[in-house]
Amino acid sequence: MTEAAPNLENLLRAALAPIEPPDDLVHRLESTLTNLTEIAAEELESWELSAMRDPRNWLRPAAAVVVGGTAGTALVVLRARQRAKHHPRAGMAGARDAAERALHDAGQGVRRLLGDR
């Protein structure tokens, strides 16, 4: 039984070793999240306010809000982590600064998507 224990430890150590994600994973994820946010914005833009009277019509806009909000939030977090990774600062202050810059960039992106309204 003592021979199996070190072997089991080696197997667990090998199985739980960290791996590096593919180089283009962040780019693909950012692209997908951006596309989802744009699609949700287009869905909300095409929705007519007069359709609000019928609750059966609420599903698509509600789904667009949820998907767009979730994708937008994930995009902000992803960009904040990228900035924190490339521009390391001391502790939480650096993370906060990176998150603020990502939120600012996201706001500019939303303004660009919606145009001058």
Secondary structure as UniProt FT lines:
FT   TURN            2..3
FT   HELIX           4..15
FT   TURN            23..24
FT   HELIX           25..46
FT   HELIX           49..53
FT   HELIX           55..58
FT   HELIX           59..86
FT   HELIX           91..114
//
